[in-house]
Amino acid sequence: MAERAESLGVTILRDHAVTAITAQDDHGVTVKAGKGKTFRGRWLATPRIVSLNLQAS
């Protein structure tokens, strides 16, 4: 499944424990994960983050 997702341009982050969901709206979700980083994406799947157009801030 990961190979197919990546072929479609999905960014898959492994070993990033989600510590908080900080925002959610019709356009996506923002979470804190890893070492205090914030990520925003269109989708979130646990136990790991799976997201399109993920941008770290």
QUIVENLIN-V93976 format. One record per run of one state. SS is the DSSP state (2 for helix, 1 for strand, 0 for the rest). FROM is the first residue (numbers start at 1). TO is the last residue. If there is no record, write none. Layout:
BEGIN
[[SS | FROM | TO] [SS | FROM | TO]]
END
This chain:
BEGIN
[[0 | 1 | 1] [2 | 2 | 7] [0 | 8 | 10] [1 | 11 | 12] [0 | 13 | 17] [1 | 18 | 25] [0 | 26 | 27] [1 | 28 | 33] [0 | 34 | 36] [1 | 37 | 41] [0 | 42 | 49] [1 | 50 | 51] [0 | 52 | 54] [1 | 55 | 56] [0 | 57 | 57]]
END
